[in-house]
Amino acid sequence: MSSPPGILLVTMQPKPGLSIDQFHEWYNNEHGPTRLRMPDIFSNGLRYRATDGDKPEYMAVYDVTSMQHLTTERYTSLRANRSGREAATIGQVEVVRYLHDLIHTKQVHDFVLPEDLTDEQAEGRVTISVTITPTDVRGAGEEYRKWYTEEHAEMLSKVPGWLRSRLFKTSSIEPGAKEVYFGLHDYAKVNGLGGPEHKASMDTPWRDEVFGKYVASKGRRTYSLFYVFGPAPRDLAPLSKLPTSAAFTSGDAKTVTSPGPDAAITSYITTKDSLSIPYRLEGNPGPDARTIAFCNSLLTSLHMWDAFVDILKKERPDLRILRYDTRGRHSIPQPPVAASLDHVTDDLLTVLDALRITKLDTLMGVSMGGATTLNFALKHPERLGKFVACDFNATCSAANTQAWKDRIAIAREDNGQGIKTLATQTVARWFHPGTMEKEDTARRMTEMVAANDVEGFAHSCTALWDYDLKPAMGGCKVPGLFVVGEGDGKGAVVKAMEGFKGLLGNGEAELRIVPDTGHLPMFEDPVKFWETVRNYL
């Protein structure tokens, strides 16, 4: 659209009857991410808290790629179709919205956008906002703008810790609105505000002339950045402090928040090829908690880890826990594309980026998830502390490819009803004979496999057709543990993993065997699996 970029700026002051945790949970887990799911409109979303003691205490700033977007039904429908919770919460907040066109930017040569920093790096950045209302003198606004761009911004750039200054003007999409200029000045956490360079920028003859003739009023506020939005809800901290009655389900049922001491968020991210990937975030609610993530096997859902996660939450309350459904569980991209191992690995990176998780403490995967885990460690070592890869092969043979083609044919039989037959066959092949005697365990897994989207399966099992990770394993910089069920493939997978474990890094990777289990030891016997991996985690 042919309109300038700009910002949507919102000031907010919760009314006395509104819980501050409810306010933050709603804004961080519903309102903000909903807008960041429109990256063509909003390139970022930032929350600030005032440090000057004045009200309103909170400010949110969204960079808008083209201000005309804010007049489209796609955006306005967000406000017209608010959830019941949003409507009720907004009624308890004093809200003022401002729309500003960007007219000038000056920044340090190595400036990094807040959304491209880690939370630790971004939070605490200082922002000064300045609101200028020109006098009625003809050309007053232009005189202010000329002084700002030619002198003031240049002098501010000499202040220690200065990062960026931007000047905005009342947006052209608001015809008839009073002309107002608005400046945002960003500084590092440690800066020279109030120092000699800063004072000098506000004490010049030109400045005195402009403010004496052309400025009717000036407003100045100081803020500290405290939250950066991503396109997916992730804030467990306020959620953990709310009563169970504060649970929320979005209108499309894709986002569910479960409050209380066992807080959890179930939602989704969208891949570059428009696939929706569900995820679940739970465990330690602290924003600085270390995160362990799980990669499922093909044909299963994130719930294959339920029993093991229950153990993990009790034994390791310090960890935040992330699970997600792999590509193909629910649908396929349009137009259909056969997935590769790199595709499913990139999906994990997309999930982490959406949740602003810059580095995992541990990544654990099984079967296709095991191959994904190893591939992620090879491709993105800076994003991972260690990994556990279970019940997989580091390479794919032609015979294995044909086996998957045969399984696709079974699943497609009887207009897709063959997936039920495939589920029964798959679980019998996966599980240890002892596990098959646990009727409830076998039934739950059979139902999980049968619920897979047939074409999703057909287009995602291709990730296991053609890959070879062995040549790259020697260069792996991430420590890893290999784990396998004793009876997986009647012992064939144990032999395969024994054959390649020594290829990893310095050759000291360990292979641990879970007795009396098959292809999914963490599902078949989560207690034995925990005992196998606990000292590594």
WOURBEL-V832630 format. One line per field, one symbol per residue. phi: phi as a letter, one per 30 degrees, with the letter a starting at -180 (. if undefined). Layout:
phi: ???
//
This chain:
phi: .cbddabccbcbbddedcddddedddddcbddeedddcddccdaabcbcdccicbddcbbbcdcdaddedcddeddddddcddedddddddcbdbbcbcbddbabbaddcdcdedccdeddddjecbccbcccddddeidddddddddddbddddddcdeidcabbcbbedddcdidddbcbcbbcbdecaceidddddddcbbedddddddcccdabbbbcbbdbacdbdadbddddddccddddebbdecidbbccdjdcebbcaabcddcidccdbbbajedddcddcccbcddeiccdddcedddedddddbddcdbbbaddejdcabdcddbddcddedddddddddddchcdaddbcbbbhedddddddddddbddcbdabbcbhbcdbccddddddddddddddddhhjddddddddddddddddedddddedddddddddddddddddddccdddcdbabcedcddcdccdbbcbbdecdihjddedddddcddddhdicdcccccdhbcdbddcdbdddddddceddd
//
